[in-house]
């Protein structure tokens, strides 16, 4: 049966209804997402296995080099799981363990313990397995990009269920789309990285954009990311796999333990594109990184405050970009930042070297209340280590916080399609538009002590309404005549009542 994207999304969303009240909403993703992934792997393996049996015979059909997906061990196909009616939780745990043992690359991917969830009894888990069995999820039935989008919508759904805490691993799609479009012009062979990858939305959107907007092949791109939360890192890994993307997700803190390095020259791996929404004003290991072996934090002798790691992340990402000098071409980054990064006085010492290196291409100011976990206004910082000649020595400021760019939803704001197009069009055309955008020389920014507050460069005040003096005088005379008539009538009443 062919499913529409909406039908597939609805089908996956219904998984939450089956386990609702049995586990906390913050744990939905831990138990459901791995099962969706397992079902898709099992269905695709069964299809490929049947083809390999026909071609090579049963003795050779399970050779791992014949598959571009994990090999499902004997006895652990989806139908095998369906046949279990007692101790379903134990059977699921064993299935994930067996899959990992058969495919060592999956180590650390499946972290849920179904036995630990006491309220997930045989009945609920059986219903969940049976519900997912309703449709085939192999690649012929559901194309990887369609399944991947449904998977990301499921991640978004769970983030909304979690409320505030869910925003820590999920960036709203409209912001992700903006970041990707601000650093587009992708090419085969390009490498993409997100050092605070969360559930992987930035990377999968870049892949979708290359496929749908540039008619490219995402299989010819490489995607990598790092995530400190092991549970969320596992979701990102499953997300890349379901989308059929080439890449690696590593765990640990990108600042304290960067996983993508070139040990030969003691440098960070450099990428064509870096996309990130790092945790705003988070604590970081300032003391432990005073003598950073990768020289990431050398923009000033004083490091950023230990309780405000914004510029530590920005410096890290700037170091991750390719440069013409070392790589033959430059790299671009789109980084979601809090507004304070633009104007906090003591941080001008970090803005100065960033600007003098001429790597700042644009700053896009966004509306407030765009995120579930943060209502403060944010911006997108666009870096480019190889700016076009016509943009050298300049920075574009875009004020996209007005109501013309977004709509108010029930619990947060969202950039509209028209608003997104307006931002991107102004950026691509390097446009100066009254009260919206302006290109500014770095010399002018220097005169403002390297303050990047958008309001210094773009007039963000509402224009005063023009006054038609002739019309306003006519209204005044009309009101005066009306007042005179009322006074005359009042005098008549007073006389009739013998009041002086």
C-alpha positions as CSV (number, residue, x, y, z in Angstrom):
1,X,0.0,0.0,0.0
2,X,1.4,3.4,-1.0
3,X,1.3,6.0,1.8
4,X,1.1,9.7,1.4
5,X,3.5,11.7,3.6
6,X,0.6,12.9,5.8
7,X,-0.7,9.4,6.3
8,X,2.8,8.2,7.2
9,X,3.3,11.0,9.7
10,X,-0.2,10.3,11.3
11,X,0.7,6.6,11.5
12,X,3.9,7.3,13.4
13,X,2.3,9.9,15.6
14,X,-0.2,7.3,16.8
15,X,2.6,5.4,18.5
16,X,2.6,8.0,21.3
17,X,-1.1,7.4,21.9
18,X,-0.4,3.7,22.5
19,X,2.1,4.3,25.3
20,X,0.6,7.6,26.6
21,X,0.3,7.6,30.4
22,X,2.6,4.6,30.6
23,X,5.8,6.7,30.4
24,X,6.5,10.3,30.8
25,X,6.3,12.4,27.6
26,X,9.9,13.2,27.9
27,X,10.7,9.5,27.4
28,X,8.5,8.9,24.3
29,X,11.4,9.4,22.0
30,X,13.5,6.8,23.9
31,X,11.1,3.9,23.3
32,X,9.4,4.8,20.0
33,X,12.2,6.1,17.7
34,X,14.4,3.0,18.0
35,X,11.4,0.8,17.1
36,X,10.6,2.9,14.0
37,X,14.2,2.6,13.0
38,X,14.3,-1.2,13.7
39,X,11.1,-1.7,11.6
40,X,12.6,0.2,8.6
41,X,15.8,-1.8,8.8
42,X,14.1,-5.1,9.2
43,X,11.7,-4.5,6.2
44,X,14.6,-3.4,3.9
45,X,16.8,-6.3,5.0
46,X,14.0,-8.8,4.3
47,X,13.6,-7.4,0.8
48,X,17.3,-7.3,0.1
49,X,17.8,-10.8,1.6
50,X,15.2,-12.3,-0.7
51,X,17.0,-10.8,-3.7
52,X,20.3,-12.1,-2.5
53,X,19.0,-15.6,-1.9
54,X,17.8,-15.6,-5.5
55,X,21.1,-14.5,-6.8
56,X,23.7,-16.1,-4.5
57,X,21.8,-18.9,-2.6
58,X,21.1,-19.1,1.1
59,X,24.6,-20.0,2.1
60,X,25.9,-16.7,0.9
61,X,22.9,-14.4,1.2
62,X,23.8,-13.0,4.6
63,X,27.2,-11.7,3.7
64,X,27.5,-8.2,5.1
65,X,29.1,-6.8,2.0
66,X,25.9,-7.5,0.0
67,X,24.0,-5.0,2.1
68,X,24.0,-1.2,2.4
69,X,22.0,-1.4,5.7
70,X,22.6,-3.2,9.0
71,X,22.2,-7.0,8.7
72,X,19.3,-8.3,10.9
73,X,20.4,-11.6,12.6
74,X,18.3,-14.7,12.2
75,X,15.4,-14.9,14.6
76,X,15.1,-11.2,15.0
77,X,13.1,-10.0,12.0
78,X,10.0,-7.9,12.7
79,X,7.7,-10.9,12.3
80,X,9.8,-12.7,15.0
81,X,9.1,-9.8,17.4
82,X,5.4,-10.0,16.5
83,X,5.3,-13.6,17.5
84,X,6.3,-12.8,21.1
85,X,3.4,-12.4,23.5
86,X,5.1,-12.9,26.9
87,X,8.0,-10.8,28.2
88,X,7.9,-8.6,25.2
89,X,10.1,-6.1,26.9
90,X,12.9,-8.7,27.3
91,X,12.4,-9.8,23.6
92,X,12.9,-6.2,22.4
93,X,16.0,-5.7,24.5
94,X,17.4,-8.9,23.2
95,X,16.6,-7.9,19.6
96,X,18.5,-4.6,19.9
97,X,21.4,-6.4,21.5
98,X,21.5,-9.0,18.8
99,X,21.3,-6.3,16.0
100,X,24.2,-4.4,17.6
101,X,26.3,-7.5,18.0
102,X,25.8,-8.4,14.4
103,X,26.6,-4.8,13.4
104,X,29.3,-3.3,15.7
105,X,29.0,0.1,14.0
106,X,25.6,0.4,15.8
107,X,27.3,0.3,19.2
108,X,25.7,2.9,21.6
109,X,22.8,3.5,19.2
110,X,20.1,1.8,21.2
111,X,19.9,3.0,24.7
112,X,16.3,2.3,25.8
113,X,15.7,-0.5,28.3
114,X,12.2,-1.7,27.8
115,X,12.3,-3.8,31.0
116,X,13.0,-0.7,33.1
117,X,9.7,0.9,32.0
118,X,7.3,-1.0,34.3
119,X,4.2,0.4,32.8
120,X,5.1,-0.7,29.3
121,X,3.6,-4.1,29.8
122,X,3.1,-6.9,27.2
123,X,-0.2,-5.5,26.1
124,X,1.1,-2.0,25.3
125,X,4.3,-3.1,23.8
126,X,2.5,-5.8,21.7
127,X,0.1,-3.1,20.5
128,X,3.0,-0.9,19.6
129,X,4.8,-3.6,17.6
130,X,1.5,-4.5,15.9
131,X,0.7,-0.9,15.1
132,X,4.1,-0.4,13.4
133,X,3.6,-3.6,11.4
134,X,0.6,-2.1,9.6
135,X,2.8,-0.7,6.8
136,X,6.0,-1.8,5.1
137,X,8.8,0.7,5.6
138,X,11.3,-0.7,3.1
139,X,12.8,1.7,0.5
140,X,10.5,0.6,-2.3
141,X,7.4,1.2,-0.2
142,X,8.6,4.4,1.5
143,X,11.5,6.4,-0.1
144,X,14.2,7.2,2.3
145,X,13.7,11.0,2.1
146,X,10.0,10.6,2.8
147,X,10.6,8.3,5.7
148,X,13.3,10.6,6.9
149,X,11.0,13.6,6.9
150,X,8.3,11.6,8.7
151,X,10.9,10.6,11.3
152,X,12.0,14.3,11.8
153,X,8.3,15.2,12.2
154,X,8.0,12.6,14.8
155,X,11.1,14.0,16.6
156,X,9.4,17.5,16.4
157,X,6.2,16.0,17.8
158,X,8.1,14.6,20.7
159,X,9.9,17.9,21.3
160,X,6.5,19.6,21.5
161,X,5.2,16.9,23.9
162,X,8.2,17.6,26.1
163,X,7.6,21.3,26.0
164,X,10.5,23.5,27.1
165,X,13.0,20.8,27.5
166,X,12.3,19.4,24.0
167,X,13.8,22.5,22.4
168,X,17.2,21.5,23.6
169,X,17.5,18.8,20.9
170,X,15.2,20.2,18.2
171,X,15.5,23.5,16.2
172,X,12.3,24.6,14.5
173,X,12.2,23.8,10.8
174,X,11.8,27.3,9.6
175,X,15.0,28.4,11.4
176,X,16.9,25.4,10.1
177,X,15.7,26.2,6.5
178,X,16.9,29.8,6.9
179,X,20.3,28.7,8.1
180,X,20.7,26.2,5.2
181,X,19.6,28.8,2.6
182,X,22.1,31.4,3.9
183,X,25.0,29.1,3.1
184,X,23.7,27.3,0.0
185,X,25.3,26.7,-3.4
186,X,26.3,23.2,-2.4
187,X,28.4,20.9,-4.6
188,X,29.1,17.2,-4.8
189,X,31.8,16.3,-2.3
190,X,30.9,19.1,0.1
191,X,31.3,18.3,3.8
192,X,28.7,19.4,6.4
193,X,29.2,19.6,10.2
194,X,27.1,20.5,13.2
195,X,29.1,20.6,16.5
196,X,25.9,20.7,18.6
197,X,24.0,18.4,16.4
198,X,20.9,17.6,18.6
199,X,18.6,15.3,16.6
200,X,20.4,16.1,13.3
201,X,17.8,18.5,11.8
202,X,20.4,20.9,10.3
203,X,22.2,18.1,8.5
204,X,19.1,16.4,7.1
205,X,17.7,19.8,5.9
206,X,20.9,20.4,4.0
207,X,20.5,17.1,2.3
208,X,16.8,17.8,1.5
209,X,17.7,21.2,0.1
210,X,20.4,19.8,-2.1
211,X,18.1,17.1,-3.5
212,X,14.9,19.2,-4.0
213,X,16.2,22.8,-4.6
214,X,19.5,22.1,-6.3
215,X,18.7,18.8,-8.0
216,X,21.7,17.3,-6.4
217,X,22.5,13.8,-5.0
218,X,22.8,13.9,-1.2
219,X,24.7,10.6,-1.4
220,X,27.7,12.6,-2.7
221,X,27.8,14.8,0.4
222,X,29.2,13.9,3.8
223,X,27.5,14.8,7.1
224,X,29.1,14.8,10.5
225,X,28.0,16.1,14.0
226,X,28.8,15.9,17.6
227,X,26.4,15.9,20.5
228,X,27.1,15.8,24.3
229,X,23.8,14.1,25.2
230,X,24.2,10.3,24.4
231,X,20.4,9.7,24.0
232,X,20.1,12.6,21.6
233,X,23.3,11.6,19.7
234,X,21.6,8.2,19.2
235,X,18.6,9.9,17.7
236,X,20.8,11.9,15.3
237,X,22.6,8.7,14.2
238,X,19.3,6.9,13.5
239,X,18.1,10.1,11.7
240,X,21.1,10.1,9.3
241,X,20.7,6.4,8.7
242,X,16.9,6.6,7.9
243,X,17.6,9.4,5.5
244,X,20.2,7.2,3.8
245,X,23.0,9.8,4.4
246,X,26.7,9.3,4.6
247,X,28.0,10.5,7.9
248,X,29.1,10.1,11.5
249,X,27.7,11.4,14.7
250,X,30.1,11.4,17.7
251,X,29.4,11.9,21.3
252,X,31.0,14.2,23.9
253,X,31.3,18.0,24.3
254,X,32.7,19.6,21.1
255,X,34.6,22.3,23.1
256,X,36.2,20.0,25.7
257,X,36.6,16.9,23.5
258,X,36.4,17.7,19.8
259,X,36.0,14.4,17.9
260,X,36.8,15.6,14.4
261,X,40.5,16.3,14.3
262,X,43.5,15.7,12.1
263,X,46.0,14.2,14.5
264,X,48.9,14.5,12.1
265,X,48.9,18.3,12.1
266,X,47.1,18.7,15.5
267,X,44.3,20.7,13.9
268,X,40.5,20.4,13.8
269,X,39.0,18.9,10.7
270,X,37.8,21.7,8.4
271,X,34.5,21.6,6.6
272,X,32.8,23.3,3.6
273,X,29.7,24.1,5.7
274,X,29.0,24.4,9.4
275,X,25.5,24.7,10.7
276,X,24.6,25.1,14.4
277,X,22.3,26.2,17.1
278,X,24.4,25.9,20.2
279,X,23.1,26.2,23.7
280,X,22.9,29.9,24.5
281,X,25.2,31.3,27.3
282,X,26.1,27.8,28.5
283,X,28.9,26.9,31.0
284,X,32.1,25.7,29.4
285,X,35.4,24.4,30.7
286,X,37.3,27.7,30.5
287,X,40.0,26.7,33.0
288,X,40.6,23.3,31.3
289,X,41.0,24.9,27.9
290,X,43.4,27.8,28.7
291,X,46.0,26.0,26.7
292,X,43.9,24.6,23.9
293,X,46.0,22.3,21.7
294,X,44.0,23.4,18.6
295,X,44.4,27.2,19.3
296,X,40.7,27.8,18.9
297,X,40.4,30.5,21.6
298,X,43.1,32.8,20.5
299,X,41.1,35.9,19.5
300,X,42.1,37.6,22.7
301,X,44.3,36.8,25.7
302,X,41.3,36.7,27.9
303,X,38.9,33.8,27.3
304,X,35.1,34.2,27.4
305,X,33.5,33.9,30.8
306,X,33.1,30.4,32.2
307,X,29.3,30.9,32.5
308,X,28.9,32.3,29.0
309,X,30.3,30.1,26.3
310,X,28.7,31.8,23.3
311,X,32.0,33.1,21.8
312,X,33.8,29.9,22.7
313,X,31.4,28.0,20.4
314,X,31.8,30.7,17.7
315,X,35.6,30.5,17.8
316,X,35.4,26.7,17.7
317,X,33.2,26.8,14.5
318,X,35.3,29.5,12.9
319,X,38.3,27.2,13.3
320,X,36.3,24.4,11.6
321,X,35.8,26.2,8.4
322,X,37.9,25.5,5.3
323,X,40.2,28.4,4.2
324,X,41.6,29.2,0.7
325,X,45.1,29.2,2.1
326,X,44.9,25.7,3.5
327,X,42.2,24.0,1.5
328,X,42.0,25.9,-1.8
329,X,38.5,27.1,-1.0
330,X,36.7,28.7,1.8
331,X,33.9,27.6,4.1
332,X,30.6,29.1,5.3
333,X,28.8,28.9,8.6
334,X,25.3,29.8,9.7
335,X,25.1,30.0,13.5
336,X,22.1,30.8,15.6
337,X,23.2,33.2,18.4
338,X,21.6,35.2,21.2
339,X,21.5,39.0,20.5
340,X,23.9,39.7,23.4
341,X,26.7,38.3,21.3
342,X,26.3,41.3,19.0
343,X,26.7,44.1,21.6
344,X,27.9,42.9,25.0
345,X,30.6,45.5,25.8
346,X,33.2,43.2,27.3
347,X,32.9,40.9,24.2
348,X,34.0,43.5,21.7
349,X,37.5,42.0,22.1
350,X,36.2,38.9,20.3
351,X,34.1,40.7,17.7
352,X,37.1,42.8,16.7
353,X,39.4,40.0,15.4
354,X,36.4,38.3,13.8
355,X,35.6,41.4,11.8
356,X,39.2,42.3,11.0
357,X,39.6,38.8,9.6
358,X,36.7,39.8,7.3
359,X,34.9,36.5,7.9
360,X,31.5,38.1,9.0
361,X,29.3,38.2,5.9
362,X,25.8,38.9,7.5
363,X,23.8,39.2,10.6
364,X,20.1,38.4,10.5
365,X,18.0,39.6,13.5
366,X,15.1,37.3,14.2
367,X,11.8,37.8,16.2
368,X,11.5,36.8,19.8
369,X,9.8,33.6,21.0
370,X,10.9,31.4,18.1
371,X,12.1,28.5,20.3
372,X,10.3,26.3,22.8
373,X,13.1,26.6,25.4
374,X,14.0,30.3,24.9
375,X,11.8,33.3,24.3
376,X,14.6,35.9,23.9
377,X,15.3,37.4,20.4
378,X,18.0,35.6,18.5
379,X,20.0,36.2,15.3
380,X,21.8,34.2,12.6
381,X,25.5,34.9,12.3
382,X,26.8,34.1,8.8
383,X,30.6,33.5,8.5
384,X,32.5,33.1,5.2
385,X,36.2,32.6,5.0
386,X,36.3,33.4,1.3
387,X,33.9,36.3,0.7
388,X,33.2,37.4,-2.9
389,X,35.3,40.4,-3.9
390,X,32.3,42.7,-4.0
391,X,31.5,41.8,-0.4
392,X,34.9,42.2,1.1
393,X,35.2,44.8,3.8
394,X,31.4,44.8,4.3
395,X,28.8,43.2,6.5
396,X,25.1,43.0,5.7
397,X,22.6,43.6,8.5
398,X,19.0,42.3,8.1
399,X,16.3,43.3,10.5
400,X,13.7,40.5,10.2
401,X,12.0,40.9,13.6
402,X,9.0,42.9,12.3
403,X,5.6,41.3,12.0
404,X,5.9,41.2,8.3
405,X,8.4,38.3,8.7
406,X,6.5,36.0,11.1
407,X,3.2,34.9,12.4
408,X,2.1,34.3,15.9
409,X,1.1,30.7,16.7
410,X,-0.5,29.5,19.9
411,X,2.7,29.1,21.9
412,X,5.5,30.6,19.8
413,X,6.2,32.6,16.7
414,X,7.2,31.2,13.3
415,X,8.9,32.8,10.3
416,X,6.6,32.7,7.3
417,X,7.6,31.5,3.8
418,X,7.3,35.1,2.6
419,X,9.5,36.3,5.4
420,X,12.1,33.6,4.7
421,X,12.2,34.5,1.0
422,X,12.5,38.2,1.8
423,X,15.5,37.6,4.1
424,X,17.3,35.3,1.6
425,X,16.6,37.5,-1.4
426,X,18.1,40.5,0.4
427,X,21.1,38.5,1.4
428,X,21.7,37.0,-2.1
429,X,21.3,40.4,-3.8
430,X,23.3,42.3,-1.1
431,X,20.4,44.6,-0.8
432,X,20.0,47.8,1.2
433,X,16.3,48.2,1.9
434,X,14.8,50.9,4.2
435,X,14.1,49.6,7.7
436,X,15.0,46.1,6.6
437,X,18.6,45.7,5.4
438,X,21.8,47.6,4.9
439,X,25.4,46.7,3.9
440,X,27.9,48.4,6.2
441,X,31.6,48.9,5.9
442,X,33.8,47.4,8.5
443,X,35.3,50.9,9.0
444,X,31.9,52.1,10.1
445,X,31.5,49.2,12.5
446,X,35.0,50.0,13.9
447,X,33.9,53.6,14.6
448,X,31.1,52.0,16.8
449,X,33.7,50.1,18.8
450,X,32.9,46.8,16.9
451,X,29.3,46.9,18.2
452,X,27.1,44.8,15.9
453,X,23.7,45.8,17.3
454,X,21.5,45.8,14.3
455,X,19.7,49.0,15.4
456,X,22.9,50.9,15.0
457,X,22.9,50.2,11.2
458,X,19.3,49.7,10.2
459,X,16.6,52.1,11.3
460,X,14.2,49.7,13.0
461,X,11.8,52.3,14.3
462,X,8.3,52.4,12.9
463,X,7.8,55.4,10.5
464,X,5.7,58.2,11.7
465,X,2.4,58.5,9.9
466,X,2.4,61.4,7.4
467,X,0.0,64.2,8.5
468,X,-2.3,65.8,5.9
469,X,-2.6,69.3,7.4
470,X,-5.5,70.3,5.3
471,X,-7.5,67.3,6.3
472,X,-6.6,67.6,10.0
473,X,-7.7,71.4,10.0
474,X,-11.0,70.4,8.4
475,X,-11.5,67.8,11.2
476,X,-10.7,70.4,13.8
477,X,-13.1,73.0,12.4
478,X,-15.8,70.3,12.2
479,X,-15.3,69.4,15.9
480,X,-15.3,73.1,16.8
481,X,-18.6,73.6,15.0
482,X,-20.0,70.5,16.8
483,X,-18.8,71.9,20.1
484,X,-20.4,75.3,19.4
485,X,-23.7,73.7,18.5
486,X,-23.7,71.7,21.8
487,X,-22.8,74.8,23.8
488,X,-25.7,76.7,22.2
489,X,-28.1,73.9,22.9
490,X,-26.9,73.7,26.5
491,X,-27.4,77.5,26.9
492,X,-31.0,77.1,25.7
493,X,-31.7,74.4,28.2
494,X,-30.2,76.4,31.0
495,X,-32.4,79.4,30.2
496,X,-35.5,77.3,30.0
497,X,-34.7,76.0,33.5
498,X,-34.0,79.5,34.8
499,X,-30.3,78.7,35.4
500,X,-27.9,81.6,34.9
